[in-house]
């Protein structure tokens, strides 16, 4: 699926430290045959470097959507979310928490920090792929995403 406004692929930033979850997410995107660019960073510090286009992420595209795990090394996912939503140039990027935690306090705190959706990762790999597919259908076929700063 491409961006309906100009035919370009939608840039997605996946912030995930678990290699297995990264592979499952990439595989689900491949199986869905969506024309999206999925960039992966493995910790919260790298996510902020990517979003601020620092260091090796200089020139990185502004993502149209961020998939964010909460349990990250270096900078916690909740801190990344707070930073994104406090920054005027980043706050309109939709952020979907995709995490193993179903703790009520994590759900509440995420929504208090303006997350756009909170999804708990299933343990079963097939269920995880199904979750990513339904996520894709919703965000890329039904939702109108805001234009990025580069559009």
C-alpha positions in Angstrom: 0.0 0.0 0.0 1.3 3.4 -0.8 0.6 6.8 0.5 -2.7 7.8 -1.2 -1.6 11.5 -1.4 1.3 11.1 -3.8 2.0 7.4 -4.5 5.1 7.2 -2.3 5.7 4.3 0.1 4.9 5.0 3.7 8.0 5.2 5.9 7.6 3.3 9.1 10.0 3.3 12.0 10.1 0.1 14.0 11.7 0.5 17.4 12.3 -3.0 18.7 15.2 -4.7 20.4 14.0 -8.3 20.1 15.4 -9.8 16.9 12.6 -12.4 16.7 9.9 -9.7 16.9 11.8 -7.7 14.2 11.9 -10.8 11.9 8.2 -11.5 12.5 7.2 -7.9 11.8 9.3 -7.8 8.6 7.9 -11.1 7.5 4.3 -10.0 8.1 5.0 -6.8 6.0 6.5 -8.9 3.2 3.6 -11.3 3.2 1.1 -8.5 3.0 3.0 -7.2 -0.1 2.8 -3.6 1.1 5.0 -1.0 -0.5 6.2 0.4 2.8 9.7 1.3 3.9 10.3 -0.4 7.3 13.4 1.0 9.1 14.5 -0.7 12.3 16.3 0.7 15.3 17.1 -1.5 18.3 17.1 0.9 21.3 15.5 4.1 22.5 18.7 6.2 22.0 18.9 5.1 18.3 15.2 5.9 17.9 15.8 9.5 19.0 18.9 9.7 16.9 16.8 8.6 13.9 14.0 11.0 14.6 16.4 13.9 15.1 18.5 12.7 12.1 21.7 12.6 14.2 24.9 10.6 13.7 24.5 7.6 11.4 20.8 8.5 10.9 21.6 11.9 9.2 19.2 12.2 6.3 16.8 9.6 7.6 13.2 10.0 6.3 10.6 11.4 8.7 8.5 8.4 9.4 4.7 8.5 8.7 4.2 6.0 11.6 6.2 4.7 14.5 5.9 1.2 16.0 7.4 1.4 19.5 8.3 -1.2 22.0 8.3 0.0 25.6 11.0 -2.2 27.1 14.1 -0.9 25.3 17.8 -0.6 26.2 19.5 2.8 26.7 16.4 5.0 26.6 13.1 3.4 27.7 10.2 3.4 25.2 8.0 5.5 27.5 10.7 8.2 27.5 10.9 8.0 23.7 7.1 8.4 23.5 7.2 11.4 25.9 10.0 13.0 23.8 8.1 12.5 20.5 4.9 13.9 21.8 6.6 16.9 23.5 8.4 17.9 20.3 6.3 20.2 18.0 8.0 18.8 14.8 7.5 15.2 15.8 4.2 15.1 17.8 1.9 14.6 14.8 3.6 11.4 13.8 1.3 8.6 14.9 2.9 6.3 17.5 1.6 2.7 18.1 3.0 0.9 21.1 3.7 -2.7 20.2 4.9 -4.3 23.3 4.8 -7.5 25.4 3.5 -5.6 28.5 -0.2 -5.7 29.2 0.2 -4.0 32.5 -2.6 -1.5 33.2 -0.1 1.2 34.3 1.8 0.9 31.0 -1.5 1.2 29.0 -2.7 4.2 31.1 0.7 6.0 31.0 1.0 5.5 27.2 -2.4 7.1 26.6 -1.6 9.9 29.0 1.5 10.5 26.8 -0.7 10.6 23.7 0.0 7.3 22.1 -2.3 6.6 19.1 -2.8 2.9 19.9 -1.6 0.3 22.3 -1.1 -3.3 21.1 0.1 -6.2 23.2 2.3 -8.7 21.3 0.9 -12.2 21.4 3.3 -15.0 22.4 2.3 -17.3 19.5 4.3 -16.3 16.3 1.2 -16.9 14.0 -0.9 -14.7 16.2 1.8 -12.0 16.1 1.8 -12.1 12.3 -2.0 -11.9 12.3 -1.8 -8.9 14.7 0.6 -7.1 12.4 -1.6 -7.8 9.3 -4.7 -6.4 11.0 -2.6 -3.4 12.1 -1.5 -2.9 8.5 -5.0 -3.1 7.2 -6.2 -0.5 9.6 -3.3 2.0 9.4 -2.6 1.8 5.7 -6.0 1.2 4.2 -8.5 3.0 6.5 -6.6 5.7 8.3 -5.6 9.0 6.7 -2.1 9.7 7.9 -0.8 13.2 8.2 1.7 14.4 5.7 5.3 14.3 6.9 7.4 17.4 7.1 9.1 16.5 3.8 5.8 16.3 1.9 
